[in-house]
Each structure stands twice: as structure tokens, then as C-alpha cells.
Amino acid sequence: MSNAGVTSPSPLVSAVMPFLNAERFIKESIESILAQTYSNWELVLVDDGSTDPSTRIALNYVEKYPGRISYVEHDGHANRGISASRNLGARHSKGNYIAFLDADDLWLPHKLQNQVAILESQPRAAMLYGRTLYWSSWTGRAEDLKRDFIPDHGIAGEALYDPPALLLALYPLGQATAPSMSNLMLRRELLEKTGGFEEGFPGMFEDQAFLVKAYLNGSVFVSNEQWDMYRQHLDSCCSAATQNGREHTIRLAFLHWFGSYLTEKEIHDPAIESAHQKALQAGAARGDIHYENWVFRVAGSSEARLVVREDQPETLRIVIDRDDNSQSYDIQLNRPNYKVKVNQGYRVVFRARADRPRHVSYGVALAHAPWDGLGLYRRPELTPEWQSFDEEFIASADEDNARVHFDLGGSDISVELASVNLLSADGMPASATVQFGALRRVTPLSEMWGYDRGLPVDRYYIENFLRRQAGDIRGRVMEIQENAYTRRFGANRVTRSDVLDIVAGNPQATMIADLTNAPQIPSNSFDCIVLTQTLQHIYEVQAAIHTLYRILKPGGALLVTVPCISKTKDQVSDWYWLFTTALAKRLFEEAFAEPDITIEHFGNVLSATSFLYGISAGELTHQELDYAEKGYEVTICVRAVKGGTP
């Protein structure tokens, strides 16, 4: 029975529904509000510039239920995005409690009644949410009914969480499931305290931008009840972002915004900063991510993260935020560097589980082109309970760089793996630890600097240098060709990130210029310049260094890395130089004052020869890598500061 005819001069609950060209579903969504068992509510319909009949549909409901349903729009019937529309609806609402419903989702009839009762009984709770049905069966197709599911919270329900517990526990900084915006209810005071929705996020991650502020500013009650139905369809804003490939870019923009928000609000919490940094590094990464002896690969338009708990380093959790359902190996975890002999027996052993039942594939294969299998490929079903696997096989070829791999695409259900190893028939690890005999060869083990075996030796030195100098990566920062290191090590200290390329066509580039002659770049522009492995490609290197000095702000830092011992085979024709510490000192003293220059060298005979062979950093110990021996430098790192007061 509808309660739509019951009116109140001061409704306790305001429902806000933004809509844009929602003709297909808006009637059903409005009717789910009219069917509520709780009566003291109002509905504010916010038109975000619709050009289809949904505007007329909304106005018809206003005419039918005056005083109960109202209509607002942006000036000039403009399209401002869902954040601005929710803010507009909230400003025109009257209730002490505010709930949001997207114009393609549904509320269950008892939603408002139950939520009001909880907020009345939990005076400390500024907001609450419950569980959501991810609803595919609205199509009426039998195959879609199988796709309906209600995700677990991932945290204890029927509990009140004080700040900042949910910020650390829930996606996007944690692993647990974030609430649906159509599910939650909040007190008006929380909306006012947080400043509402961030209008810089008009259609995706707008929910997360609001929620992280809410987690920091109020206690939240988490219920185990289900209250809404989240319609899954290709016209939703999330699906649209997925299809046009913008989701990854928007997620990174959100993480950078959040870093700026923490700075603006002067929030200095080590746990929050650590969680933000980890999320930023994972979100910035595409392609291969290296962790210890593992290589984590995310390709296509899939979104996944590798999560490692400090207290359980042998357990890897692969959180799959979105799977593009194209290839199972688009989300892949590899452990390379095993040695196998043809026709000998081996065993792959590991433990695994998944959040919900799903299949995964695993096997043993080459860790380099042509990526062929070596005698094992299986596709078991995982369950939420830990299972132990011990699979025997006979190696089909000799190989010094075999890999155990897990293909995790084809599902958005997250997986955990533990205690993975490849054992020989006698139970000993089949580790391909390099012996002298394996190096008696005239070709390298890897033609890719060791990327196919793990993290290259020179990248170990480069990243350690930038990690130590991370405090310099602040303010306006320039990097060459991409800004991966700016994002990774600059975090929320960076206010503007520029990318320089010498030729047009790089979609990440914000500036096109030749460092040897770049009058178009204003002087005194950058607080920091990150220049890794670039100067060897510039013939007029002295002119480039003078340009770098000119465009730095006074007090700004130039962070440079250059190669000393390196493979140059198959490199582009503009690799001109390999450097020494003496040369680096002379070059930089021509532009910078001597006291403002710090030069470090990294490498020794073992790490240098390992780098030339293509042996990865993970195959050496930290002590072996960190021992610095003059005359065998792999990498030189320079920190040069422009004299003057910033």
C-alpha cells in the first residue's frame, strides 16, 4: 500500500534522486520510494540537464504528489554531473536525515523505516549503510538470475565504527566492500560538516570522494540488512567509464585528490598516509608490478590490486575491482626463476581460496617469449575455505627460467594464495639460483635487462634513490615521458605534475620541447625535476643541464640518474653516453654550485655482471646489491639544488 498521500510540513527524511536521460528506469525507481512502509519523507527530483522524456515524467510525479515530491534543475537546464546534482537536491531538502537513490536503482519497501529506527537508536551514528543486491536479473533472463549476488561487507556487521576505521578498512584504501550510495542514510549535519559532494567528480568516484570525507568526520553504523537493488546495465556511468577506458584515469585522479584533501585538512595520520600511498602505487601501476619474487600483471581494461599483509608476507591477496571478461591471463600472477630438466618430475604446491566459488587456472611455463607451457596447466574451483594443492607433472623441456603462473581473469571475485613453490621429485625447491656454470655463456640470460625475471638491478638503485629523496618531489614537478615516479614517490606533496616529451603524440605529455633548446619553458618554473635514464639520449648534454638549471625554481631540486654499465643492444640510435662519477661531477658543476650537488654511485662487480646477464635484483641479496664498489658503478644518481631561497 502506498503512503504517498501522507504529507508532512516537516518531513524527517529527504530522498534525493538525481537523473539524466533516465526515461528507461526512473518510473520504477520513484515507485520504489512511493512503496515505502515509512511515511514521513519527501522526494527531491534533480534534473541534470535531461534531453529525453524523463523531465516530463518527473514533472508528472510532482503534479500528482504536490508537497511530497518536488523538482529542481541547474540554471539553464545545464548538465553539471551527479555530484553537483546531489548537492543541489540536498540544499532544497528539508529533512533531518538524507538518503540518495540513483534513478536506475530500487529501494526495498522497508528501507526508510528500518534505517530511521537505527539512527534513532544510535545517536552517535552520523551515517549508516547495509548490504546491496547487485541486480542483473531485472532483464528477466534466466542466465542473468545466476549473476545476482549480495557481496559480504568484509567487516563485522551490526557495529558502529568510529573515524577513521572505515577509511582504512573499505575500498579504495582497504579491501572490504564500499557501500552503495543508494543504500546509505546520513544526518544532515554530516553533509554540512563534510561540505557535501566533490563537484570535480561529476560521474565516477564521486561516491568515494564523499565517503572518505564521511569516514573521517563521523561514526558509521554498518548493518547486515539488505535495503537496495543496484541495477547492472551497460548505460550506467560506471559501465560507460569502463567501456571508454577512463576508469583507471579517474581512479588515479581520485587518489591524488584525496592526498591533497589530507594536506588541506592537515590530517597527519601515519596509518592513513601509508594506506593512501599503497593505493596510489597500486592504482598508478599498469602492466607488471614486482613484489619480492613475484610479477603481477594487469592488462586490458581490467582493474586489480596485489595486497600483502605485513604479518602474513607469504599470503598474497589479489583484489579484482573489475574484470573485462576478455582473457583469463589479463590478470596474472607469476613466480619466475625456477630451473627444470626435461622428463624429470616436479610438484607445484600452494594453498588458495576465493571470496566466493570461482575457477582459476595455474600452470608452469616459460618466463619469456614464446611463453610456452612446460607440462602443467590446471583449472580448479576455489571456495571461501582454504584448499591445499599438490600437483605432479613431468617437465617437457629444459628451462633455467620457468615460472609458476596463476591466470585470474574471467571473474571479479578476489583470490588469496599462500605458500607457493615448485619442488623437484626429492622435495627440494627447484630454484634457479645462478651458479657459475650457468654464466659460462656468450649471450645474456635475459635480453630485457632482467624484467622478465623480476626487477632489473638498475631499477633497484634508481627507485631506492628516489625513495630517499622523496621529500624533494613536491610542488610543481616535471618528469620525462610519463609521471609514474612523480605519482609513486611524490604522493600528496605534488600540487601539479607535468610530463615533457620531445615529440608530439604522447597522450601523457603536457609539454613538448627539446631540453637542449627550450625557450618556450619559462624560467624558475619547477620545484622538482625527475630525470631518470634520459641524459644518455641527449648528445648536447651540457646544454640540457643548463636548461634544467634555468627552469628550476630557486631552491628546487633536480633528481637525475644516468647509466654507467648497461646493455645498449637493440637500443634506439640516440643512445650516446655511458657516464662516470668524474664526468657527472664536471657536467653538473658547470651549471650548479659545487656545495649544491650530491653525487652517489651504486653497483659492484656482482651487481654489474648480473645486470649485464639480465639477472634480476630479486636474485641477489640486499647486502650484495647495496655494496658500492668504485669502478663497477651500474648507476649514478645526482641531486642538484638551484641556489637561492624558494
N, C-alpha and C positions, 0 to 999 in steps of 0.2 A: 504493500500500500504506500502510495507516495505521500510525503509530508510537505510537498511543495506549496500547498496553500497556507501553511502556517507561517506567519510573518512575525518579526520581532523588531522593535525600533533599535535595539542594540544587540545584534547577533553576537554570540560568543565566538563562533568560528567563521572565518572568512576563507572561502575556497577561491583560489586564483588560477585561472586557466588561460594561458597564452595560446594563440592559434595563428597559423599561417597556411592558407590554402588547405584547410583541413576538412573539406566537404565530405571526404570518404568516411571519416570516423567520428566527427565532432558530435553528432546527434547521440551516438551510443555513449560517448564519454559524459555528456551532460545528463543523460538519463540515469547514469550510474550515481550521480550526485542527487538527483531527484528521488532516487530509490533509497536514500539513507534512512536508517531507523532513528537517527538523531535529527531533531527538527530545528534547533536554534543555529542556523547557518545562513550565510549569504554567498552568492557566487558572483565573482567579477570576471567577465569575459574580456580578454585583452586582445584586440586585433592588431597583429604585427604587419599590417600592410597587405592583407589578402586581396587577391585579384580573382578568386573563384567564388562560387555561391556561399562559401562559409560565412561571409559577412552577413548576408541576408538571413541565413539560418540562425546566427547568434542574435540578430535583432528580433527575429520572430519569437525566440525564447524570452527576450526582455519584455516584449509586448504581452506575452502570455502570463508572465510572472513578475509584474511590476513590484518594486520594493524588495523582491527576493533575488532577482538576477539583474545585474547592471552591465553596461558595455562601455569600454573606453578604448581609445586608439591614440597613436602618436600623432603629433602635429603633421598635417598634410597627408595623413594616412600612410606615413612612412614605414618602411621595414627597418627596424632597429635591432632585431635579434632577440633571442629568448631571455637573456639577462635583463636588458632594458625593459622588456615587456613584463617580466615578473616584478621588477621594481615599480613600474607604473601601476600594476594591479595592486601591489601592497600599499602604495600611497593612497589609493582610492578605496581601500578596505576599512572596515570598522571594528573587526573582531579582535579580541584579546589573543586568540590563537589563530595561526595562519597555516593553511595546508595548500599544497600545489598539486595540480593534476594536468598532465600533458593531454593534448586534445586527441590523442590516439590510444590512451590507456584507460583503464577502468578501475573504479573503487568497488570493493565488496560492500554490501549493504550495511554491515555493522562497523565499518571503518571509523567514522567520526565518533560514534557512541563509545566504542572501546578506547579510542585514543584520548578523548576528553576525560574519561574516567581515570585513566592512568595519570595524566597530567595533574588532575585534581588531587590524586593520592600521592603524587611525587612532587612536592613543592620545590625541591632543589633542581628538578629536571627542566632545563631550558628547551629541550627538544627530545623527540622520541622517534623511533622507527622500528619496523618489524620486518617480516620476510616478504619476498616478492615472487610471484609466479612469472617466469619468463615464458610468454604465451605465444606459441606458434600455431596451436590448433584452432585459432579463430578462423582459419581458412576453411574449416570443415573437412579437410583431407585427413584420411586415416594415418598417412605417413607423417603428417605434422603433429598428430597427437603424441607420437613417440618422442617428439623433440621437446615437449613441455617439461620444465623442471623448476624446482624451487631450490636455489643454492643455499647451503648452510652459511650461517654468519661467519664461521671461522673463529668466533669468540663465544664466550658464555652468554646465553640469553637470560632474560628476566633479571637484568642487573643494571645498575646505574654506574656510568663511567665519568669520572672527573677529568678535566683537562690535564695533560694532553694525551690521555691514554689511547683514545680512538685515533688520534692523528698518527701515532706510531704503529697501531695495530692494523688499520684498514688501508686498502688500496687508496691512493697510489704510492704512499710511503711504506706501507706494510703489506702483508699478504692476504689479510682477511677481506671479505666481500664488502664493498661500499654499498650504502643504501640507495634505493631508487628515490628520486625526487618526488615521484607520485605517491610514495609511501609515507613520508615523514610528516610530522606536525611540530610546530615550534611556537614559542611565546613571542609576541610582538617585540618584547624588549630585546631578545637575541638578534632579531633582524636589524633593529636600530643600532645595537652595540657593534655589530659587525660591519655596518654600512651597506648591507644588502648584497646583491649580486654584482660581480665584476663585469661591467659592460664591454670590456675589452675582449671578453669571450662570448661572442654572440650566438654560438650554436653548438659548441662541443667543449667539454671540460669546464663549462660554466657551473655545472653541479659541483665538481671537485673544488673549484676556486671558492665557492661559497662554503662548502662543507669543511674545508681545512680551517677556515676562519671560525666556523661554529665550534669545531672541536677544541679550539684554543680559548674560546670565550664563554663556554657554558658546559654544564654537565648534561649528559645524554643518556636517556633510558633506552635499552635495547630489549625489545620484546620478541618472543618466539612466534607470535601470531602472524598470519598472512593477511594482508589488507589490500593489496592491489594486484593488477594484472598488466604486465609490461608487454605490450604488443610488439612482436618481432616482425618487421617488414622492411623491404628494400627502400622505401621512401623516407624512413626516419633519418634524422640528421646524422646519427652515428653511422648508419649504413652508407649514407652519401659520402661521408668523410672517408670511410673505408674504401669505397669504390674509386674515389679520385686520388687516393694515396696521401691524403693530408693528415691522417690521424697521428702519424709519428711526429710530424712537424708541430701539430697543435699540442701534443703531449709535452714535447720539449719546451715549447713556449710557456705552458703552464708551470713546469718545474722552475724555469728561470724567473717567472713572475713570483712564484712562491718564495724564492730566495730573496728577491727584492722586498717582498712583504715582510719577511722576518727582519731584514735590516731596517726598514722603515719603522716597524713597531718596536725595535730594539729588543727583540727576543733572542736571547743568547742561552740556548739550552743545548748542551753537548749531544744529548740523545737525538733531538730534533735535527740538529745540524748534520750529524752522522747519517741519519736515515735519509735526509734530503740529498746529501752527497751521493749516497749509494744509488738512490733512484735516478739522480741526474746522470750518473755514469752509465747505468743500465739503459736509460732512455736515449742517451746520445749514441749508444753503440748500435751499429748495423753491421751485418756481415759477421766476422769472427770476433769473439770475446775470449780472452785467455784467462784461465784461473788454474793456478798450480800446473798440473799436467793435463788439464782438460782444455778442450776447444769447444766453445758453444757457438753454434751457427744459427742465425735467424735470417731468412731470406724471403723474397716475395713481399707481400704486404702483411705478413704475419707479425704479431707483437708478442714477445715472450721475454721473460727475465730469468736469470740464474740467481738463486738466493742461497747463501751459505750461512748457517748459524755458527757463530764463533765457538759455541760449546759443542758443536757436532760437525767438525770440518769434513768428515768423511761422508756426510749426508748432503746431497745436492737436491734442492727443490727447483723444479722448472715450472714457473708460474706462466701460464699461457693466457694472456689477456685477450688475444684474438687470433684465430686460425683462419687462413684464407681458403682452406679446403682444396688446395691445388695439388701439392706434392707432400708426401709424408716427411721427406728429408728437408723441407723448408724450415723445420725446427729440429735441429740435430745436435746431439752431444757426443763428442769424440774424445777418446783417450788414446793418443798415438804413442809411438816409440816402444813397440813390442817387437821381439825377434822370434820368428817361427821358421821351422825347417819343413820342407816338403815331405809328405807322407808320414809325418810324426803326429802323435795325438796331443791335443790340448783341451783345456776346460775353461769356459767362461763362467765365473761365479759372481753373483751380486744379489742384493735384496732390492725389492721395489714395491711401491704401492701407488695408488692414484686416488684423487679426491672422490671419484665415482667410478664405477666399472668402465673400462675402456681398453682398447688394444694399443700396444706399442710394437715396434719392430726393433730388433737388435741383431748384430752380427759382427763378423771380423772381416776387415777389408784393408786394401792398401790405403795409406795416408797421403797419397799423391796420385796424380793422373797416371793411369786411366781409372783409378778409384775402384778397381775390380775387387770382388769378394774373394775370400781365402778359405771358403769351405763351410761357413756357418751363416745362416740368416733365419731368424725365427720371429713369429708374431704372436706372443702370448697375450692373454687378457689379464689386466691388473684389476685389483679390487682395493677398497679402502684399508684392508688388512695387509700387513707386511707379508710378502711371499719371498721364499728363498729359491734362487735359480742356480742350477749347476748343469751346464750343457757341454757334452763332449763332442769333439769334431776332429777330423783329420785335415791338416793344412794342405792346401792344393798347390802351394808354391813356396819357394824360399823368399823370405822378406825380412829386411832389417828395420822396417818402419811400418809394422802392421798397427792397426787401430781397432779398438772395440768401439762400436758406434751404436747410438740409440736414435732411431727416427721417431720423432714425437709429434709430427704434424698430423693433420686429418682429424683433430679433435681440439676443443678448447678446455679440456679437463686437465688440470695440473697434475704433475707426476713428481714422486720423490725416488731417488736412487741412493744406494749406500753400498759400501764395501765392494766396489767393482774391481775385478782383477782377471788377468789372463794367466793361467797356470799351465806348466808343462805336465807331462804324464806322471812325473815323480812328485808333483805338488809344489814345485818351486816356481816363483814368478818368472814369466817369460820376458823379463825386462831387457830392453835392447841397450843396456848401459854400454857406452862405446869403449871397446878395447883397442889397443894399439893396432892389432891386425886389421880391424875394420877401417883404419885410416890409411892403410897401405894401398892407396888408390890415387889416380891422377884426375879424378873428377869428384866434385863435392857430393856429400850425402843428400844435400838439398840445393836445388837451383834457385830457391826463393828466400835466401838469407836465413832459412830455418822457420819461416812462417808455417810451413806445412808440418812442422814437428812441435811447434809451440811458439813462445815469444822470442823473437830474434835478440841476440846478445846486445846489439847496439841500441835497440828499443828499451832494453832493461836500463841501460845507462841514461838514455835520454829522459825516460819517464821518472827515474829517481831524481835526476837533476831538477826537472820541473816541479816535482813534488816538494823538494826542499825550498824552491824559490816561489812557491805558490802565492806567498804574500805579495809578491810583485805584480801578480796577474790581477789587476784591479782597474777600476775606472773604465776608460775607453781603451780597448785592446785590439791590436791588429794581428792577424795570423795569415799565413800563405795558403791559398787554395782551399782550405776548409778551416773551421774553427773548433775542431774536436778537442784539442788540448786546452783551448780557452775555456770551453764548457766544462771539461773534466777537472781542471785544476783551479780555474778562476771562481767557479761556483757563484755565490751571490755577491761577490765583490765586484763583478763586472757589470758596469752600467750600460755599456754599448760595445758590441762585438762587430768588427769589420774584417772582411776577408779580401785579400789582394790577389789578383791573378794578372799575368802579363798578357793574356789573350782573352778575348770575349768568348762567351759561350758557357762559362762555368755558372750554373744557377745559384751557387752559394756566394759568388763574388759580389761584393758591394763596391769595389773599386777596381779599375783596370789601369795598370801603369807598369812601367819598367823602372825598377829601383835605381838603375844607373842614371836615369834622367826622368825625374817625375815632378816637374814644376806644378802639375795640377793638384798634388797633395800639399795642403797648407803646412807651413812650419808649425812646430810646437802643438801637434795635434793629439798625440797618443801618450797615455800614462804607461803603457807597456806594449812591446812588440815581441811576439813569439816567432822565432825564425829557426825552425828545425830543419836540418839537412837540405838547405837551399843554396848557400853561397857557393857550393861546388859547381852549380849550374850557371853561375854568372861569371863571364870572362873578365869584365871590368869590375872586379870585386871591390877595389878601393872606392870607386865612385858609388857603389851601392852602400858601403858602410857610411860614407859621408851623408848620403840621403837619409839613411836610418837615423843618424845623429840629428839631422835637421828637423825631421818630422816628429821626434820625441819631444814631449814637454820637458821643461826643466825639472829635474828630479825623477824623470821617467826612466824605466829600466828596459834594456834590450837583452833578451834571453836568446842566445844563439847556440846551436850545436852544429858541428861540422865533422865529416869523416876523416879518419887517419888511415886505418887499414880497412879495406872494404872490397867486396866483389863489385866490379863495374861491368862485367859481361852483360851483354844484351841491354845495356842502358842506352837512353837517348843520346843523340850525338852531342849534346851540350854539357856533358859531364867533363869539366875542365880540370878540377883541382882535387888533390888529397892534401890535407893540412898537417902541420906540426905545431907544437905549442909555441915554438920560437916565431913561426910565421904569424900565428894568430896574435901574439903579443905585438909584433911590429905593425900589423894591419890596423888593429883597434887603437893603438896609441897615436896613430895619425889623425884620429877624429876625437877620441875621448882622452880625458886627463888620466895619467897613469894611476893615481890613487882610486879612481872610479872604476877600474877594470879588475875583475876577478876571473882567472882562468883556471879551470880544472881539467885534468885528463884522466881517462878511465880505460882500463884494459891491462892485460898481461899476456904472456906468451900462450897460456892455455886458452884464455877467452878469445884472443885474436885468431888463433888457429881454428878454434871451434866455430867462430863466426865465418871464417872462410870456407870451412867444410859444410856449413849450414846446420850445425848442431845448435839446438835452441838453448835459451837461458835456463829453462827448467831442467836440463840435463846436467847442469853444473850446480854446485852449492853456492850459497851467498858468499861464503868465505873465498871461494875460487873466483867468483865474479868481482868482488869488491877489492881484491888485492890489486893495487895500481903499480905498474912497473914501467919506468921510462924507457922509451924506445919501442914499446909494443902497444902504444895507445890505439884503441879502437875508435874512441870518440873524444873530441874536445868540446867542452862546454864553456861558454863565455857569458858572464854577466857584466854589462857595461851600463853605467848610470850617467845620464846627462847632467853635468854640473849646474847648480842653481837651485833655487827654492821652488818647490812645486806650487 
